[in-house]
Amino acid sequence: MKRYLLVLILLLINNHIFSQQNMEEKYFFSEALFEHLSDYNKKADLAYRFNDYEKGKELFQEFTSNHLEGSYMDNFKFRRLNKKEVNLYDYDKPVFLITYASWIIPAKGEIPALNKLAQEYKGKIDFVVLFWDKRETVKKLADQFSKNISIVYVDESQNNGAYVVKQLKHSLGLPTCFLLSEDKQIRDIRRSVFTAASTDEETAYRENYIALESSISKNLISDYNEVYAENVTNQE
């Protein structure tokens, strides 16, 4: 019995050391921001100062593609509407994370598209909407989202979550979508699809749905299916 306990303890220690080594080897989102955000901001500020919005979009795409995608999202902390704290890594599936605030008007058709996708990928992907707002405000806004979407928030007025606010909100602005693999590696970062003001609701919905579904299929669901198939094979 003693020998069995000793072996078990050694295995637990080895697993802990292995996990720590893996964490140390990973390149995290916060590290990438620290190294490259300042340079991006200088270039982007110059582009927008001269109203060169296309250049601004191009710089954002280059910055996210070359420096942020492939890094691992930090294990940020949020709060659910029941006030309980939740870590990003508590979501054990691939994650579609989008950031909002009450003063930001979502792209036309975006929320219906999110609700539809959350229903279609239920059980395969965790959809998370993060609000930078007070709990009372978020509770009122939550009704427009599907029950298949996890609504979380960070309330800056309580002087909590300064680290996550700096990294996720102030770095890239909002709304911003992050597509994270099961192990929370960033596979894609994208802006919302803002259609022309004259675009009807149905067309706006379709454009958002197609853009989001395409990104999800390319970056998340294929990986999930591969992991799921491997697990099933191992169990057999």
C-alpha positions as CSV (number, residue, x, y, z in Angstrom):
1,M,0.0,0.0,0.0
2,K,2.8,2.4,0.9
3,R,4.6,1.6,-2.3
4,Y,1.4,2.3,-4.3
5,L,1.0,5.7,-2.6
6,L,4.6,6.5,-3.2
7,V,4.3,5.7,-6.9
8,L,1.1,7.8,-7.1
9,I,2.7,10.8,-5.4
10,L,5.7,10.6,-7.9
11,L,3.3,10.5,-10.8
12,L,1.5,13.5,-9.6
13,I,4.7,15.4,-9.1
14,N,5.9,14.5,-12.6
15,N,2.6,15.6,-14.1
16,H,2.8,18.9,-12.3
17,I,6.4,19.5,-13.4
18,F,5.4,18.6,-17.0
19,S,2.4,20.9,-16.9
20,Q,4.6,23.8,-15.6
21,Q,7.2,23.2,-18.3
22,N,4.5,23.3,-21.0
23,M,3.1,26.5,-19.6
24,E,6.6,28.1,-19.6
25,E,7.2,27.1,-23.2
26,K,4.0,28.7,-24.4
27,Y,4.0,32.1,-25.9
28,F,1.1,34.1,-24.4
29,F,-1.1,36.8,-25.8
30,S,0.1,39.3,-23.1
31,E,3.7,38.7,-24.1
32,A,2.9,39.3,-27.8
33,L,1.1,42.5,-26.9
34,F,4.0,43.7,-24.8
35,E,6.5,43.2,-27.6
36,H,4.5,44.4,-30.6
37,L,1.5,46.6,-29.6
38,S,3.4,49.9,-29.4
39,D,4.7,49.7,-32.9
40,Y,1.3,48.8,-34.2
41,N,-0.4,51.7,-32.4
42,K,2.1,54.2,-33.9
43,K,1.4,53.0,-37.4
44,A,-2.4,52.7,-36.9
45,D,-2.7,56.2,-35.3
46,L,-0.9,57.7,-38.3
47,A,-3.2,56.0,-40.8
48,Y,-6.3,57.1,-39.0
49,R,-5.0,60.6,-38.5
50,F,-5.0,60.9,-42.3
51,N,-8.4,59.1,-42.5
52,D,-6.8,56.2,-44.3
53,Y,-9.2,53.6,-43.0
54,E,-8.3,50.9,-45.5
55,K,-4.6,51.2,-44.3
56,G,-5.8,51.0,-40.8
57,K,-7.7,47.7,-41.5
58,E,-4.6,46.4,-43.3
59,L,-2.4,47.2,-40.4
60,F,-4.8,45.5,-37.9
61,Q,-4.8,42.3,-40.1
62,E,-1.0,42.3,-40.4
63,F,-0.6,42.8,-36.6
64,T,-3.0,40.1,-35.5
65,S,-1.9,37.6,-38.2
66,N,1.9,38.1,-37.8
67,H,2.1,38.6,-34.0
68,L,-1.0,37.5,-32.1
69,E,-2.4,34.5,-33.8
70,G,-0.6,31.4,-32.7
71,S,0.0,32.7,-29.2
72,Y,-2.0,31.4,-26.3
73,M,-4.7,33.5,-24.6
74,D,-4.0,34.2,-20.9
75,N,-6.3,32.6,-18.3
76,F,-8.2,35.8,-17.8
77,K,-10.8,36.1,-15.0
78,F,-14.4,37.3,-15.6
79,R,-17.7,37.2,-13.7
80,R,-20.9,35.5,-14.6
81,L,-24.2,37.3,-14.1
82,N,-24.6,35.4,-10.8
83,K,-21.4,37.3,-9.7
84,K,-19.4,34.1,-9.5
85,E,-15.9,34.3,-10.9
86,V,-15.0,32.2,-14.0
87,N,-11.6,31.7,-15.7
88,L,-11.3,31.5,-19.4
89,Y,-9.7,28.1,-19.1
90,D,-12.8,26.8,-17.3
91,Y,-14.3,26.5,-20.8
92,D,-13.0,23.1,-21.9
93,K,-14.1,23.3,-25.6
94,P,-12.8,25.6,-28.4
95,V,-14.0,29.2,-27.6
96,F,-15.6,31.9,-29.7
97,L,-15.0,35.0,-27.6
98,I,-16.4,38.4,-28.5
99,T,-16.1,41.7,-26.6
100,Y,-18.9,44.2,-26.2
101,A,-20.0,47.2,-24.1
102,S,-23.4,48.9,-23.7
103,W,-22.1,52.0,-25.5
104,I,-21.1,50.0,-28.6
105,I,-23.8,49.3,-31.2
106,P,-23.3,45.8,-32.5
107,A,-23.1,45.3,-36.2
108,K,-26.5,44.9,-37.8
109,G,-27.4,41.2,-38.0
110,E,-24.4,40.1,-35.8
111,I,-26.3,39.0,-32.7
112,P,-28.9,36.9,-34.6
113,A,-26.0,35.3,-36.5
114,L,-24.2,34.6,-33.1
115,N,-27.4,33.1,-31.7
116,K,-27.9,30.8,-34.7
117,L,-24.3,29.6,-34.7
118,A,-24.4,29.0,-30.9
119,Q,-27.4,26.7,-31.5
120,E,-25.7,24.9,-34.4
121,Y,-22.4,24.3,-32.6
122,K,-23.9,23.6,-29.2
123,G,-21.8,21.0,-27.4
124,K,-18.8,21.6,-29.7
125,I,-17.9,25.2,-29.1
126,D,-18.2,27.5,-26.1
127,F,-19.6,30.9,-27.2
128,V,-18.7,33.6,-24.8
129,V,-19.8,37.3,-24.9
130,L,-17.6,39.5,-22.7
131,F,-19.1,42.9,-21.6
132,W,-17.0,45.8,-20.2
133,D,-19.9,47.0,-18.1
134,K,-21.7,47.0,-14.7
135,R,-23.6,43.8,-13.8
136,E,-27.0,45.6,-13.8
137,T,-26.4,46.9,-17.3
138,V,-25.2,43.5,-18.6
139,K,-28.3,41.8,-17.2
140,K,-30.5,44.0,-19.3
141,L,-28.5,43.4,-22.4
142,A,-28.2,39.6,-21.9
143,D,-31.8,38.9,-22.9
144,Q,-31.0,39.4,-26.6
145,F,-28.5,36.5,-26.6
146,S,-29.2,32.8,-26.8
147,K,-29.1,30.7,-23.7
148,N,-26.4,28.7,-25.5
149,I,-24.1,31.8,-25.1
150,S,-22.2,32.4,-21.9
151,I,-22.5,36.1,-20.8
152,V,-19.6,37.4,-18.6
153,Y,-18.5,40.8,-17.6
154,V,-15.7,42.9,-16.1
155,D,-16.8,46.0,-14.1
156,E,-14.0,48.6,-14.3
157,S,-15.9,50.8,-11.8
158,Q,-15.2,48.4,-9.0
159,N,-11.4,48.7,-9.7
160,N,-11.3,45.0,-10.5
161,G,-9.8,43.2,-13.4
162,A,-7.3,45.9,-14.3
163,Y,-5.0,43.3,-16.0
164,V,-7.7,41.8,-18.2
165,V,-9.0,45.3,-19.1
166,K,-5.6,46.4,-20.2
167,Q,-4.9,43.3,-22.2
168,L,-8.3,42.6,-23.8
169,K,-10.1,45.9,-24.0
170,H,-7.5,48.7,-24.4
171,S,-5.2,46.8,-26.7
172,L,-7.4,46.0,-29.7
173,G,-10.6,47.9,-28.9
174,L,-14.1,46.5,-29.3
175,P,-16.0,44.7,-30.6
176,T,-13.3,42.1,-31.3
177,C,-13.7,38.4,-31.9
178,F,-11.2,35.8,-30.7
179,L,-11.3,32.2,-31.9
180,L,-9.5,30.0,-29.5
181,S,-8.7,26.3,-29.9
182,E,-9.4,23.8,-27.2
183,D,-6.1,24.5,-25.5
184,K,-6.8,28.3,-25.9
185,Q,-4.4,29.0,-28.8
186,I,-5.5,32.0,-30.8
187,R,-6.5,30.8,-34.3
188,D,-8.1,34.0,-35.6
189,I,-8.8,37.5,-34.5
190,R,-11.4,39.5,-36.4
191,R,-13.5,42.6,-36.4
192,S,-17.3,42.6,-36.7
193,V,-18.8,42.8,-40.2
194,F,-20.3,46.3,-40.4
195,T,-22.6,46.6,-43.4
196,A,-23.8,49.8,-45.0
197,A,-26.5,51.6,-43.1
198,S,-29.0,51.0,-46.0
199,T,-28.5,47.2,-45.8
200,D,-31.7,45.4,-44.8
201,E,-31.7,43.2,-41.7
202,E,-31.8,39.8,-43.5
203,T,-28.9,40.7,-45.8
204,A,-26.8,42.0,-42.8
205,Y,-27.6,38.8,-40.9
206,R,-26.5,36.6,-43.8
207,E,-23.3,38.5,-44.3
208,N,-22.4,38.2,-40.6
209,Y,-23.4,34.5,-40.5
210,I,-21.4,33.6,-43.5
211,A,-18.3,35.5,-42.3
212,L,-18.5,34.0,-38.8
213,E,-19.4,30.5,-39.8
214,S,-16.5,30.4,-42.3
215,S,-14.0,31.5,-39.7
216,I,-15.4,29.0,-37.2
217,S,-15.3,26.1,-39.7
218,K,-11.7,26.9,-40.7
219,N,-10.2,27.6,-37.3
220,L,-12.2,25.7,-34.7
221,I,-14.5,22.9,-35.7
222,S,-12.0,20.9,-37.8
223,D,-9.6,20.8,-34.8
224,Y,-12.5,19.8,-32.5
225,N,-13.5,17.0,-34.8
226,E,-9.9,15.7,-35.0
227,V,-9.6,15.6,-31.2
228,Y,-13.0,14.0,-30.8
229,A,-12.2,11.3,-33.3
230,E,-8.9,10.6,-31.6
231,N,-10.6,10.3,-28.2
232,V,-13.2,7.9,-29.5
233,T,-10.5,5.7,-31.2
234,N,-8.5,5.6,-27.9
235,Q,-11.6,4.6,-25.9
236,E,-12.3,1.8,-28.3
